[in-house]
Amino acid sequence: MVADELQRIIDRTEIVELTAKYCWALDTCSYDSLDNVFVVDATADLLEDLVGREAIKARIKRALDPLDGTQHMVSNHVVNISGDTATCRCYLQSQHVRAQKVGGSNFIVAGRYDDMLKRTSEGWRITHRTLTTMWTDGNPAVASGGARA
């Protein structure tokens, strides 16, 4: 029983850390690091339906490369583990910065990630991620490619 509880704690810690690794990959534009976050055939709903890790990476790159900077933060993780599969729900808040002539340089998105995961030989990986936007603040043109200063 103690060994099972210890494994549950280790698994939960690894899953929560995986959500942070996702944020660091985005904020450092280290998109290939997402190979250590998603399985190859992962799917996602990141404001569009995506199939495959390469499609997920391309979508993220397309959204973030025009920006001057981002900061993604996750919190309030709820992890449910069942053998070699798991779910994780966490809040996110992301700030997007892009020099704009009109309307301001910041756009904040707050919402949640709902993940399905599986244990692989390399560790826990996301098999599906859904992004749900709960609210935004600031200048949406920052994220939509509005005119630069």
Helices and strands as residue ranges (DSSP letters): H 2-27, G 31-36, E 38-45, E 49-51, H 53-64, E 69-82, E 85-97, E 106-120, E 123-138, H 141-144
